[in-house]
Amino acid sequence: MKKRGWKRFLTAFTCMAIVLSMIGSAGAAPAGKNLTILMYHDLTEDPNATNSMTITVDRFRQDMEFLQEFGYTPLLPSDLVEITQGRAQMPDKPVMITFDDGYRSNYDYAYPILMETGMKAAIAVVARNIQPDIAASPSRRSLTWEEAQEMVSSGLVEIGSHTYNLHNPQYGGNNAPDGINGVMRLAGESENAYRLRVGSDLQTSIELIKQYTGQQNVLYFSYPYGAYDGWMPSILRNNGILISTLTNAGQAHPFSSLYNMPRYGIHMDKPVSALLQQTATATPTAAKVSVNGTVTSLPAYNIGGNNYVRVRDVAVLLKDTASGYDVQWNQSTQRVELTSFAPYTPIGTENKPLASGKRTVRSITEPTMADGSLHMVAAYNIDGYTYYKLRSLGDLCGFLVDWEESAHTVVVIA
């Protein structure tokens, strides 16, 4: 198991009632009303191969870590139907993660990250491109049905339709020169002809998804190119599709309609941490901390019921322990860089008294470098200092954090 995953496992196993849990103040929408829907396509390990439809695996991991750290609840299409039909409650911070097309990278890269972070995703596939393993080319770009079925069986993924074969195959999947894309009606096409052509295509995609994945229902449809046609919604309803999305940016209003919901396209130039940057009220306080049995107090800000402490204050606290870590600030990248099990040299700004009074603060949007790897953790920049939850620092730097309820003390084993 990788270092970060091992630390997360230990922390989750021992910290049953930890006060430093994942709660934050969302910057997006009122609870129970709006929904943030994220749109992804393909992932790559090559930073030079990104484009408007492709981001790096590392960026996707950071996006999912951000959602996990700040307590977002991922919803699948079936969850959303249950909520809007009154059989379940909308969580405080809902998010719907979607992929279009059904790329192989959704299984190779996205699926393991979903498992690591507890996130879930809906993948709308162009069903004609999905082949059984036995027929799949080694150089294929699309999923296989066996991969789709495995992801569905995990409970983390639902497969939706992106049509069977109406993703502009005649133009190699590119935008049509005449502007008639995806399921848009053809020039001069009658409604009956449209319903036969597009309805048959949709039915084929649904039948294949059910046959090969074991899903009892296909509830989700993503419009190719975001190209809407007014004849399409009734076809969707007649085939059991209850949710559809477009590609225009904005908050979705699922209690008004589950059709034609907007999504935020995620690109390399705007990560989820910037899109959903947290705004919160920070109240100065003191965190009672026990390190290997020695109790001390750290200046802290209480944000959303959690105490956030300065990264350098904790480095001083642990510098003579086996789990001491070094802290550096990379001016060019505007990132904190941490090195586990390394000596820390104080710079004189540690443990400064906090300014009195509450203040409005915003979460950092850049990841933290820990031992050469970037991770998106819950953190805020306040008066030029970076404040983390102790649990997050423990995950990154290899010390164990617990909560002693009777003494109202954070227990650090370093």
C-alpha positions in Angstrom: 0.0 0.0 0.0 1.3 3.5 -0.9 2.5 5.7 1.9 -0.4 8.2 1.8 -3.0 5.4 1.6 -1.4 3.6 4.5 -1.5 6.7 6.7 -5.2 7.3 5.7 -6.0 3.7 6.7 -4.4 4.0 10.1 -6.0 7.3 10.8 -9.5 6.2 9.7 -9.1 3.0 11.8 -8.2 4.8 15.1 -9.9 8.2 14.8 -13.5 7.2 15.3 -14.7 10.5 16.8 -11.9 12.8 15.7 -12.8 16.5 16.0 -10.7 17.3 13.0 -13.3 15.7 10.6 -14.0 16.8 7.1 -16.4 19.7 7.4 -16.1 23.1 5.6 -18.3 25.8 4.3 -19.2 25.4 0.7 -18.9 28.4 -1.5 -21.5 27.2 -4.0 -25.1 26.6 -3.2 -27.7 26.4 -0.4 -28.0 22.9 1.1 -30.8 20.8 -0.4 -31.4 23.2 -3.4 -28.6 23.3 -5.9 -26.2 20.6 -7.2 -22.7 21.0 -8.5 -22.1 18.6 -11.5 -18.6 18.1 -12.7 -17.8 17.1 -16.3 -14.7 15.1 -17.2 -13.8 13.1 -20.4 -10.3 11.5 -20.7 -7.3 11.3 -18.3 -3.6 11.0 -19.2 -0.3 10.5 -17.3 1.5 12.8 -19.8 1.3 16.5 -18.8 2.0 17.4 -22.4 -1.0 15.5 -23.7 -3.7 17.6 -22.0 -6.4 19.5 -24.0 -9.9 20.8 -23.5 -11.2 17.2 -23.0 -8.2 15.7 -21.2 -6.6 16.4 -17.8 -3.8 14.6 -16.0 -4.3 11.8 -13.6 -2.7 13.8 -10.9 -5.1 16.7 -11.4 -8.1 14.3 -11.2 -6.7 12.8 -8.0 -6.3 16.3 -6.5 -9.9 17.1 -7.5 -11.2 14.0 -5.8 -9.0 14.7 -2.7 -10.5 18.2 -2.4 -14.0 16.8 -2.5 -13.1 14.2 0.1 -11.3 16.6 2.4 -14.1 19.2 2.4 -16.8 16.7 3.0 -18.7 16.6 -0.3 -21.1 13.8 -0.8 -21.0 12.2 -4.3 -24.3 11.3 -5.9 -25.0 8.8 -8.6 -28.0 9.2 -10.9 -30.0 6.7 -8.9 -29.2 8.7 -5.7 -30.5 11.8 -7.3 -33.8 10.2 -8.4 -34.3 8.9 -4.8 -33.7 12.3 -3.4 -35.9 14.2 -5.8 -38.7 11.7 -5.4 -38.7 12.2 -1.6 -37.2 8.8 -0.6 -33.9 10.3 0.6 -32.5 13.6 1.8 -30.2 15.9 -0.2 -26.8 16.0 1.6 -25.4 19.4 2.7 -22.7 19.4 0.1 -23.7 17.3 -2.9 -21.7 16.8 -6.0 -22.2 14.7 -9.1 -19.1 13.6 -11.0 -19.6 12.7 -14.6 -17.5 11.4 -17.5 -18.5 11.5 -21.2 -17.7 9.0 -24.0 -16.4 6.0 -22.0 -12.6 6.3 -22.3 -10.4 3.5 -21.2 -8.7 5.9 -18.8 -12.0 6.0 -16.8 -11.2 2.4 -15.7 -7.4 2.5 -15.7 -7.0 5.8 -13.8 -10.2 7.3 -12.5 -11.7 4.2 -11.0 -8.8 3.4 -8.6 -8.9 7.1 -7.5 -12.6 6.8 -6.9 -12.0 3.8 -4.7 -9.2 5.6 -2.8 -11.2 8.7 -2.1 -14.7 7.2 -1.7 -16.0 9.3 -4.6 -18.6 8.0 -7.2 -19.1 8.8 -10.9 -21.6 8.4 -13.7 -20.0 7.5 -17.1 -22.1 8.2 -20.2 -20.8 5.8 -22.9 -21.0 5.8 -26.7 -22.2 2.2 -26.6 -21.0 1.3 -30.1 -17.4 2.0 -29.0 -17.6 -0.4 -26.0 -16.5 -3.9 -26.9 -16.1 -7.2 -25.0 -12.6 -7.9 -23.7 -12.1 -10.6 -26.3 -12.8 -8.2 -29.2 -10.8 -5.2 -27.7 -7.7 -3.9 -29.4 -4.6 -3.5 -27.3 -4.4 0.1 -28.5 -8.1 0.8 -27.8 -9.1 4.1 -26.3 -12.5 3.0 -25.0 -13.7 0.9 -22.1 -14.6 -2.7 -22.4 -17.9 -4.1 -21.2 -16.1 -6.2 -18.6 -14.5 -3.1 -17.2 -17.8 -1.3 -17.1 -19.4 -4.2 -15.4 -16.7 -4.3 -12.7 -17.1 -0.7 -12.0 -20.9 -0.9 -11.7 -20.6 -3.9 -9.4 -18.4 -1.8 -7.1 -21.3 0.5 -6.4 -19.1 3.5 -7.3 -20.1 3.9 -10.9 -23.3 4.0 -12.9 -23.3 3.8 -16.7 -25.4 6.2 -18.7 -26.0 6.7 -22.4 -24.2 9.1 -24.6 -26.1 7.5 -27.5 -25.3 4.2 -29.3 -23.7 5.8 -32.4 -24.8 9.4 -32.7 -21.6 11.1 -31.6 -20.9 12.3 -35.1 -19.2 9.1 -36.3 -19.3 10.5 -39.9 -16.9 13.3 -38.8 -14.7 11.1 -36.6 -16.3 12.4 -33.5 -15.6 16.0 -34.3 -18.1 18.8 -34.5 -20.2 18.8 -37.7 -19.4 21.4 -40.3 -23.1 22.1 -40.8 -23.7 22.5 -37.0 -26.0 19.5 -36.7 -24.3 17.6 -33.9 -25.3 14.5 -31.9 -29.1 14.1 -31.5 -30.0 17.3 -33.3 -32.6 16.8 -36.0 -31.4 16.7 -39.6 -32.4 19.2 -42.2 -35.9 18.6 -43.3 -36.4 15.6 -40.9 -39.9 14.9 -39.8 -40.7 14.2 -36.1 -41.7 10.7 -36.9 -38.4 10.0 -38.7 -36.5 11.7 -35.9 -38.2 9.5 -33.3 -37.4 6.4 -35.3 -33.8 7.3 -35.9 -32.8 8.7 -32.6 -35.2 6.6 -30.5 -33.9 3.4 -32.0 -30.3 4.5 -31.3 -31.1 5.3 -27.7 -32.9 2.0 -27.2 -29.9 0.1 -28.5 -27.6 1.8 -26.1 -29.8 1.1 -23.1 -30.2 -2.6 -24.0 -26.5 -3.0 -24.3 -25.8 -1.3 -21.1 -28.3 -3.4 -19.2 -27.1 -6.6 -20.9 -23.4 -6.2 -20.2 -23.3 -4.3 -16.9 -26.1 -5.8 -15.0 -27.7 -2.4 -14.3 -31.5 -2.8 -14.0 -32.1 0.7 -15.2 -30.3 3.3 -17.3 -31.3 6.6 -15.7 -28.8 9.0 -17.2 -28.2 10.6 -20.6 -25.5 13.1 -21.6 -26.2 15.1 -24.8 -23.3 14.7 -27.2 -21.6 18.1 -27.6 -24.2 19.4 -25.3 -26.4 19.8 -28.4 -30.0 19.8 -27.3 -33.1 19.1 -29.4 -36.6 19.8 -28.2 -37.9 16.4 -29.6 -35.4 14.5 -27.3 -36.9 14.8 -23.8 -40.0 12.8 -24.5 -37.9 10.1 -26.1 -35.8 10.0 -22.9 -38.8 9.7 -20.7 -40.4 7.0 -22.8 -37.2 5.0 -22.4 -36.8 5.4 -18.6 -34.1 8.1 -18.7 -34.9 10.5 -15.9 -31.8 12.6 -15.9 -30.0 14.5 -18.7 -27.1 16.9 -18.8 -25.7 19.5 -21.1 -22.3 21.2 -21.2 -23.2 24.8 -20.2 -21.6 25.8 -17.0 -23.7 26.6 -13.9 -25.4 25.2 -10.8 -28.0 22.5 -11.4 -31.5 22.8 -9.8 -32.6 19.2 -9.5 -35.8 20.0 -7.6 -36.9 22.1 -10.5 -36.0 19.6 -13.2 -33.6 16.7 -13.7 -33.4 17.3 -17.5 -30.9 19.5 -19.3 -28.9 20.2 -16.1 -25.7 22.3 -16.6 -22.2 21.0 -15.7 -18.9 22.6 -15.0 -16.3 21.3 -17.5 -13.0 20.7 -15.6 -9.8 21.7 -17.4 -6.2 22.0 -16.4 -6.5 25.7 -15.9 -9.2 25.6 -13.3 -9.2 22.8 -10.8 -12.1 21.9 -8.6 -10.4 23.6 -5.6 -10.8 26.9 -7.4 -14.3 26.2 -8.7 -15.5 25.3 -5.2 -13.1 27.4 -3.1 -14.4 27.4 0.4 -15.4 30.6 2.2 -15.8 30.3 6.0 -15.7 32.2 9.3 -12.5 31.6 11.3 -12.6 32.2 15.1 -9.3 32.4 17.0 -8.9 29.7 19.7 -6.3 27.4 21.1 -5.9 23.7 20.3 -5.0 21.4 23.2 -2.5 18.9 21.9 -0.8 15.9 23.5 2.4 14.8 21.8 3.7 11.5 23.0 2.1 12.2 26.4 3.2 15.8 26.8 0.3 18.3 26.6 0.7 21.7 25.1 -1.5 24.4 23.4 -1.3 25.7 19.8 -2.7 28.9 18.4 -5.6 27.8 16.2 -8.6 29.0 14.2 -11.9 27.2 14.6 -13.4 26.8 11.1 -16.7 24.9 10.7 -16.2 23.1 14.0 -12.6 22.0 13.3 -9.4 23.5 14.6 -6.8 24.5 12.0 -3.2 25.1 13.1 -0.2 26.7 11.4 2.0 24.2 9.6 5.2 25.6 11.1 3.8 25.6 14.6 3.3 21.9 14.3 6.7 21.4 12.8 8.3 23.1 15.9 6.1 20.9 18.1 7.4 17.7 16.4 10.9 18.7 15.6 12.5 16.6 18.4 10.3 13.5 17.7 10.8 10.6 15.3 8.0 12.1 13.1 9.5 15.6 12.7 9.1 17.2 9.3 10.6 20.1 7.4 8.6 23.0 5.9 9.5 25.1 2.9 7.6 27.7 0.8 8.0 27.5 -2.9 7.5 31.1 -4.1 7.4 30.2 -7.8 4.6 27.6 -7.4 3.0 29.3 -4.4 3.0 25.9 -2.6 3.9 24.6 0.8 6.5 21.8 0.5 6.8 19.2 3.3 9.5 16.6 3.8 8.6 13.7 6.2 11.1 12.6 8.9 13.4 15.5 8.3 14.8 18.1 10.7 13.1 21.5 10.9 14.9 24.7 11.6 12.6 27.4 13.1 12.4 30.7 11.3 11.1 32.8 14.3 7.5 33.3 13.2 6.2 30.2 14.9 3.6 30.4 17.7 2.8 34.0 17.2 -0.3 35.2 19.0 -3.4 35.3 16.8 -5.2 38.5 16.0 -8.4 38.9 17.9 -11.8 38.7 16.4 -13.5 36.6 13.8 -12.6 36.9 10.1 -13.8 35.6 6.8 -11.3 33.2 5.2 -10.9 31.2 2.0 -9.4 27.8 1.4 -6.1 27.5 -0.5 -6.5 26.4 -4.1 -3.0 25.0 -4.6 -2.0 21.5 -3.5 0.6 20.8 -0.9 3.8 19.0 -2.0 4.6 16.2 0.4 7.7 14.1 -0.2 7.6 14.9 -3.9 3.9 14.3 -4.5 1.1 16.8 -4.7 -2.0 16.4 -2.6 -5.1 18.6 -2.1 -5.8 18.9 1.6 -8.1 21.0 3.6 -6.2 24.2 4.4 -6.7 28.0 4.7 -4.3 30.9 4.2 -4.8 33.4 7.0 -2.6 36.5 7.3 0.0 34.9 5.1 0.2 31.6 7.0 -1.1 28.2 6.0 -3.4 26.5 8.5 -4.2 22.8 8.3 -6.1 20.3 10.3 -3.7 18.1 12.3 -5.2 15.0 10.8 -4.3 16.2 7.3 -0.7 16.9 8.4 -0.5 13.5 10.0 -1.7 11.8 6.8 1.0 13.7 4.8 3.9 13.4 7.2 3.5 10.1 8.9 2.3 10.7 12.4 -0.9 9.4 14.0 -3.7 11.7 15.2 -6.5 10.7 17.6 -9.1 12.5 19.7 -9.4 12.0 23.5 -13.0 13.0 24.2 -12.7 13.1 28.0 -9.8 15.5 28.0 -10.9 17.4 24.8 -7.4 16.9 23.6 -5.9 16.0 20.2 -3.5 13.1 20.7 -0.5 12.9 18.5 1.7 9.9 18.4 4.9 10.8 16.7 
